[in-house]
Amino acid sequence: MLKTKSILKEKEKSDGIRISVMSRHTYSDGITPDIRIKENLYEEHLQKLAPEQKLIGAYYKRGLSWNEFEKKYLEQLQTKETSDKVKKLAKRSLEEDITILCIEDSPEKCHRRILAEECKRYEPSLMIKHN
């Protein structure tokens, strides 16, 4: 099963392997370490599955719409290099419980939801649960 969750939510045994899919563990300035995010909150950090820095900046600082962000992030996920990593995550999620993490509280406007849906596209039998 593939789950999605905010990295700040309580760690639970049912999370399985917790994987941060954040580009960085900083405050919105991109420099200052976010002291709430400690290494014991996740087992792995897959930065290559995070949105590119320029895309994050366009959304948070330059007013890129959510629909345009989603479109551009999907394009990123579907490049040859990144799609191989998505496929690997999807296949792995069929074999063990994995929770992908980022800072957003809700999956509604969050890249982890898009990533989970892309995993399901490669592995249609994959169960997804958003927390």
Buried (B, 14 or more C-beta within 10 A) or exposed (E): BBBBBBBBEEBEEEBBBBBBBBBBBBBEEEEEEBEEBEEEBBBEBBEEBBBEEEBBBBBEEEEBEEEEBBEBBBEBBEEEEBBEBBBEBBEBBBEEBBBBBBBBEEBEEBBBBBBBBBBBBBBEEBEBBBB
